[in-house]
Amino acid sequence: MTTKRRSRTLLAALAGVSLTLAACGQAENLADQGGGDDGGDGGPVNLRFTWWGADARADLTEQVIARFEEQHPNITVTPEWTSWDSYWDRLATATAAGDAPDIIQMDESQIAAYGSQGSLLDLETLDGLDLSGMSEDVLLTGEVDGTLYGAPVGIAQHALAYNPEMLQEAGIEVPDDTTWTWEDFYEIAGQVHSELGGDAYGIDYWSLQLANLQIQARQRGEEVFNREDENPVSRETIIDFYETNQDLVDSGAVPPPTLQTESIGVALEQNPFATGRAAFTPLWHTQVQAYVDASGVEMGLLRMPASTPGEHHMVNKASMYWSIAQSTQHPEEAATFVNFMLNDEEAARIFGVERGVPADPEIQEVIEPELSPTGRNSVEFASDLQDEVVPPPQVTPSEASTFGDDFERITGEVLFGDRTPGEAADELLGILEGYQQ
């Protein structure tokens, strides 16, 4: 998922957000929900648990919490959830004030920043957390400099979801995603708008998503966050991305800049794809269930288009992680809850694939018979890709945790005509080069 605009950067917050800020409304809300400092040896314990997501995710998570509390009557889990847009502000402020929730839903874009700042526990030091069912390759995605700061919740691919009802209304057949190219995709997206008109668009929230640039760079043999032996994203690739997006706005394939920026802060249930105003949206593929729940439409999944037919260069990535705050007063109980979410079969059945196809293959087998058609489609989609995925990129470096914000800001300026694609490319490359100094 893409990093949304935040009013304070994580690193600045962790370096010392003042207690005045920590006492602002966000932190007060966190403190009011329970401190996690009650209990003692064998006594009652309160754990605070935070995540981002839509209503459907909250409903499932609270069912799992209820089941856990039934089995562990001495532990109460207090939920704290919000949308992605406000999540990182809220977490950074609380963490800087020493008031982080005990269990944290963590993202790939932030795990290195929080881990390197000493805000997360090394999960391999905790008893009661069994990660033996995951392959070494999957577990490595939660490591930063050799320390395991996140237990992978699931695996997912950055893919495209489509609304079959909109495509049918526009007289467009579902494309063959094994052979289609970017040119094919953009043409179809433009046809949606030209056939349906009004506020119907081909692609929801496309231009501002960093992941869309990343996959196009990867297909050209480049990486936005490159390792020493990898080619960095080029100026040519960035300029091409921006010029193409300007054309997509002009054709109606994607919404105008105002609507794209407005979509940043709205709940999933209110965005154009969920409300039937866009035929496609890029997403981590298991998020499709949330769109089905919000819209009542059985959405489909497609591979990302390719620069060269058949060479999609899609990757397996941890959909998200469970992390435990360094500041927790109850590390054993927190580990018990994380272990429950990962390994309890009934909890797995409740979660399904909403947070990703489970990282443990045995848990995948447990849930598959219980899944909805959309859930089974998600599992099959991931399975079908295993013979063609390429090695994943490195996790977002700690110093680059806010690069998504910079990308979003600069891209918005291009779309609104405040700077040229070349000027934007130069600024982005300057920021990336600064991370390596």
C-alpha positions in Angstrom: 0.0 0.0 0.0 1.3 3.6 -0.8 2.5 6.0 1.9 0.0 8.8 2.4 0.7 12.4 3.2 1.7 13.0 6.8 2.1 16.3 8.5 5.2 15.2 10.5 7.9 12.8 9.3 8.5 9.7 11.3 12.2 10.3 11.8 11.6 13.8 13.2 8.9 12.4 15.5 11.1 9.7 16.8 14.0 12.1 17.2 12.0 14.1 19.7 8.5 15.2 19.2 7.8 17.3 22.3 5.5 16.2 25.0 3.3 19.1 24.0 2.6 17.4 20.7 2.3 14.1 22.5 -0.5 15.6 24.5 -2.4 16.7 21.5 -5.7 15.1 20.6 -4.3 12.0 18.9 -2.1 11.0 21.8 -4.9 11.8 24.3 -7.1 9.4 22.4 -4.5 6.7 22.7 -3.9 7.3 26.4 -7.6 7.3 27.1 -7.9 3.8 25.7 -5.8 2.1 28.3 -2.1 2.3 29.2 -0.9 -1.3 29.2 0.7 -0.8 32.6 -1.8 -2.6 34.7 -1.5 -6.1 36.0 1.5 -7.9 37.3 2.7 -11.4 37.9 -0.3 -13.5 36.9 -2.6 -10.6 37.3 -4.8 -8.9 34.7 -3.0 -7.4 31.7 -4.2 -4.9 29.2 -2.6 -4.9 25.7 -3.1 -2.1 23.3 -3.3 -3.2 19.6 -3.2 -0.8 16.7 -3.9 -1.3 13.0 -5.0 0.6 9.9 -7.8 -0.5 7.6 -11.4 -0.4 6.7 -14.5 -1.4 8.6 -14.4 -5.0 7.2 -10.9 -5.4 8.7 -12.0 -4.1 12.0 -14.9 -6.4 12.2 -12.7 -9.5 11.6 -10.0 -8.3 14.0 -12.4 -7.7 16.8 -13.8 -11.2 16.3 -10.3 -12.6 16.7 -9.7 -10.5 19.8 -12.9 -11.8 21.4 -11.8 -15.4 20.8 -8.3 -14.7 22.2 -9.8 -13.1 25.3 -12.1 -16.1 25.9 -9.0 -18.4 26.0 -6.9 -15.9 28.0 -9.2 -14.3 30.5 -6.4 -12.5 32.3 -5.5 -10.5 29.1 -7.6 -7.7 27.7 -6.8 -6.4 24.2 -7.8 -2.8 23.5 -8.2 -2.1 19.8 -7.0 1.2 18.3 -7.6 1.4 14.6 -7.8 4.1 12.0 -7.4 4.8 8.3 -4.0 4.6 6.7 -4.0 8.3 6.1 -3.8 9.2 9.9 -2.2 6.0 11.1 1.4 7.0 10.9 1.0 10.4 12.4 -0.8 8.8 15.3 1.8 6.1 15.8 4.8 8.4 15.4 3.4 10.8 18.0 2.6 8.0 20.5 6.0 6.3 20.0 7.9 9.6 20.5 6.1 10.1 23.8 6.9 6.6 25.0 3.3 5.6 24.7 3.3 3.2 21.7 0.7 0.5 21.6 2.0 -2.9 22.6 1.2 -4.7 19.3 1.6 -2.8 16.1 0.5 -3.6 12.5 3.6 -2.6 10.6 4.2 -1.8 7.0 7.2 -2.5 4.7 7.7 1.2 4.1 8.2 1.9 7.9 9.7 -1.2 9.5 13.3 -0.2 8.9 12.7 3.3 10.3 11.0 2.0 13.5 13.4 -0.9 13.9 16.6 1.1 13.4 15.3 3.7 15.9 15.0 1.1 18.6 11.2 1.3 18.8 10.5 -2.4 18.1 11.4 -5.6 19.9 13.5 -8.4 18.4 10.9 -11.1 18.0 13.4 -13.9 18.1 14.1 -13.1 21.7 10.5 -13.8 22.8 9.2 -17.1 24.2 5.8 -18.2 23.0 6.0 -16.9 19.5 6.3 -19.8 17.0 7.4 -18.8 13.5 8.7 -22.2 12.5 6.0 -22.7 9.9 7.3 -19.8 7.7 10.1 -20.3 5.2 13.3 -18.5 5.7 12.8 -16.4 2.7 9.5 -15.1 4.1 10.9 -14.4 7.5 13.8 -12.5 6.0 11.3 -9.9 4.8 10.7 -8.9 8.4 14.4 -8.4 9.2 16.4 -5.2 9.3 20.1 -5.5 9.6 19.7 -9.1 10.8 17.1 -8.4 13.5 13.6 -9.7 13.2 11.3 -6.7 13.9 8.2 -8.0 12.1 6.4 -11.3 11.8 5.1 -11.5 8.3 1.3 -11.7 8.4 0.9 -12.9 4.8 2.2 -12.6 1.3 0.7 -10.5 -1.4 1.4 -9.2 -4.9 0.9 -5.6 -6.2 -1.8 -6.3 -8.8 -4.9 -4.8 -10.5 -8.4 -5.4 -9.4 -11.2 -4.8 -11.9 -14.9 -4.3 -11.8 -16.5 -6.7 -14.3 -19.8 -4.9 -14.2 -18.3 -1.6 -15.3 -16.3 -3.3 -18.1 -19.4 -5.1 -19.3 -21.4 -1.8 -19.3 -18.6 -0.2 -21.3 -18.6 -3.1 -23.8 -15.1 -4.2 -22.9 -14.0 -7.8 -22.5 -11.7 -8.7 -19.5 -8.2 -8.5 -20.9 -5.8 -11.4 -21.1 -3.4 -10.4 -18.4 -0.7 -12.9 -19.4 0.1 -11.0 -22.6 -1.2 -7.4 -22.1 1.1 -4.4 -22.1 0.9 -0.9 -20.6 -0.3 0.4 -23.9 -3.2 -2.1 -23.9 -4.1 -1.2 -20.3 -4.1 2.6 -20.9 -6.2 2.2 -24.0 -8.8 0.1 -22.1 -8.8 2.6 -19.3 -9.5 5.4 -21.7 -12.3 3.5 -23.4 -14.1 3.1 -20.0 -14.3 6.9 -19.7 -15.2 7.5 -23.3 -18.0 4.9 -23.2 -19.5 5.6 -19.8 -18.7 9.4 -19.6 -19.4 11.6 -16.6 -17.4 10.8 -13.5 -16.6 7.2 -14.6 -12.9 6.6 -15.1 -10.6 3.7 -16.1 -8.2 3.7 -13.1 -8.7 4.9 -9.6 -5.9 6.8 -7.8 -3.2 5.8 -10.2 -0.7 8.7 -10.7 0.1 9.2 -7.0 1.0 5.6 -6.1 4.7 5.1 -5.8 4.3 1.3 -6.3 3.2 2.0 -9.9 6.5 3.7 -10.7 8.4 1.0 -8.9 7.0 -1.9 -10.9 7.6 0.0 -14.2 11.2 0.7 -13.1 11.6 -3.0 -12.2 10.4 -4.1 -15.7 13.2 -1.9 -17.1 15.9 -3.5 -14.9 15.9 -0.6 -12.3 14.9 -0.2 -8.7 13.7 3.0 -6.8 15.5 1.7 -3.7 18.4 -0.2 -5.3 20.9 -2.4 -3.7 24.6 -2.0 -4.6 24.4 -4.5 -7.4 21.1 -3.1 -8.9 20.5 -0.2 -11.3 18.9 2.9 -9.7 15.7 4.2 -11.3 16.6 6.5 -14.2 15.6 10.0 -15.1 14.2 8.7 -18.3 11.9 6.2 -16.5 10.6 8.9 -14.1 9.9 11.4 -16.9 8.2 8.8 -19.0 6.0 7.9 -16.0 5.0 11.6 -15.5 4.4 12.3 -19.2 2.2 9.2 -19.5 0.2 10.2 -16.4 -0.4 13.7 -17.9 -1.8 11.9 -21.0 -4.0 9.6 -18.9 -5.6 12.6 -17.1 -6.2 14.3 -20.5 -7.9 11.1 -21.9 -10.1 10.6 -18.8 -8.4 7.2 -18.2 -7.6 8.5 -14.7 -9.4 11.1 -12.6 -8.4 14.7 -12.7 -5.7 15.8 -10.2 -8.2 17.3 -7.8 -10.1 14.0 -7.5 -7.0 12.0 -7.2 -5.7 14.1 -4.3 -9.1 14.1 -2.6 -9.0 10.3 -2.8 -6.0 10.2 -0.5 -7.8 10.8 2.7 -11.1 9.1 2.2 -12.0 5.7 3.6 -11.8 2.7 1.3 -15.6 2.4 1.1 -15.8 5.9 -0.3 -13.1 5.9 -3.0 -14.0 5.7 -6.8 -13.3 2.0 -7.2 -15.5 1.0 -4.3 -18.3 3.2 -5.4 -18.4 2.1 -9.0 -16.8 5.1 -10.6 -13.5 3.4 -11.6 -13.1 0.1 -13.4 -9.6 -0.7 -12.2 -7.5 0.0 -9.1 -3.9 -1.0 -8.1 -3.7 -2.8 -4.8 -2.1 -5.6 -2.8 -4.1 -8.4 -4.2 -5.8 -9.7 -1.1 -7.3 -6.2 -0.4 -9.8 -7.1 -3.1 -12.0 -8.7 -0.4 -12.5 -5.3 1.3 -13.7 -3.8 -2.0 -16.1 -6.7 -2.6 -17.5 -6.2 0.9 -17.8 -2.4 0.3 -19.3 -2.6 -3.1 -21.2 -5.9 -3.3 -19.5 -6.6 -6.6 -17.4 -9.7 -7.1 -14.2 -8.0 -8.3 -11.5 -9.8 -10.3 -7.7 -9.8 -10.2 -5.2 -9.3 -13.0 -1.4 -9.2 -13.3 0.2 -5.8 -13.8 0.7 -5.0 -17.4 4.2 -5.5 -18.8 6.6 -3.4 -20.8 7.5 -6.6 -22.8 4.5 -9.0 -23.1 4.7 -11.8 -20.5 7.5 -10.1 -18.5 5.5 -8.7 -15.6 8.3 -8.9 -12.9 5.8 -9.2 -10.1 7.1 -10.0 -6.6 6.1 -11.7 -3.4 6.1 -9.3 -0.5 5.0 -9.4 3.1 1.5 -7.9 3.0 2.3 -6.4 6.5 3.8 -7.5 9.8 3.0 -7.9 13.4 5.5 -6.0 15.5 5.8 -5.5 19.3 6.8 -2.1 20.8 10.1 -1.9 22.6 8.2 0.1 25.3 5.7 -2.7 26.1 5.5 -3.7 29.7 4.1 -7.1 28.8 6.3 -8.6 26.1 5.3 -12.2 26.9 1.6 -11.5 26.7 2.1 -9.5 23.5 4.0 -12.4 22.0 1.2 -14.8 23.1 -1.4 -12.6 21.2 0.8 -12.4 18.1 1.3 -16.1 18.1 -2.4 -16.6 18.4 -3.1 -14.4 15.4 -0.6 -16.3 13.3 -1.2 -19.9 14.4 -4.6 -20.4 15.8 -6.7 -22.2 13.2 -10.0 -20.5 14.1 -8.4 -17.1 14.1 -7.0 -17.9 10.6 -10.4 -18.9 9.4 -11.8 -15.6 10.7 -9.1 -13.5 9.1 -9.2 -15.4 5.8 -6.9 -13.5 3.3 -8.0 -10.0 4.2 -4.5 -9.2 5.4 -2.8 -11.4 2.8 -2.5 -15.0 1.9 -1.1 -16.5 5.2 2.6 -16.8 5.3 2.5 -20.3 6.8 1.6 -22.9 4.1 -0.2 -25.1 6.7 -2.5 -22.2 7.6 -3.2 -21.7 4.0 -4.5 -25.2 3.8 -6.6 -24.7 6.9 -8.4 -21.6 5.6 -8.9 -22.4 1.9 -12.1 -24.6 2.3 -13.6 -21.8 4.4 -12.9 -18.9 2.0 -15.4 -17.0 0.0 -15.1 -17.1 -3.8 -13.1 -13.9 -3.6 -10.8 -15.4 -1.0 -10.2 -18.5 -3.0 -9.5 -16.4 -6.0 -6.8 -14.5 -4.0 -5.1 -17.8 -3.0 -5.2 -19.1 -6.5 -3.9 -15.8 -7.9 -0.9 -16.0 -5.7 -0.3 -19.6 -6.4 -0.5 -19.1 -10.2 2.2 -16.4 -10.0 4.8 -18.5 -8.0 6.5 -19.7 -11.2 7.1 -16.2 -12.5 7.7 -13.9 -9.6 11.1 -12.3 -9.3 13.1 -11.7 -6.1 11.6 -8.8 -4.1 13.4 -5.5 -3.6 14.9 -4.5 -0.3 12.6 -3.1 2.3 12.3 0.7 2.2 15.5 2.0 3.9 14.9 3.7 7.3 16.0 7.1 6.0 13.5 6.8 3.1 10.3 6.1 5.2 8.8 9.4 4.0 9.8 9.2 0.4 6.2 8.2 -0.5 5.1 11.6 0.8 7.7 13.4 -1.3 6.7 11.4 -4.4 3.0 12.2 -3.8 3.7 16.0 -3.3 6.0 16.2 -6.4 3.6 14.2 -8.6 0.7 16.4 -7.6 2.7 19.4 -8.7 3.3 17.8 -12.1 -0.4 16.9 -12.5 -1.5 20.5 -11.6 1.1 21.9 -14.0 3.3 23.6 -11.4 6.4 21.8 -12.6 7.6 19.9 -15.6 8.3 16.1 -15.6 12.0 16.8 -16.0 12.1 19.1 -13.0 10.2 16.6 -10.9 12.5 13.8 -12.0 15.5 15.8 -10.9 14.1 16.5 -7.5 13.1 12.9 -6.9 16.6 11.7 -7.9 18.2 14.3 -5.7 16.2 13.0 -2.7 17.1 9.4 -3.5 20.8 10.3 -3.9 20.6 12.1 -0.5 19.7 8.8 1.2 22.9 7.2 0.1 25.2 10.0 1.4 
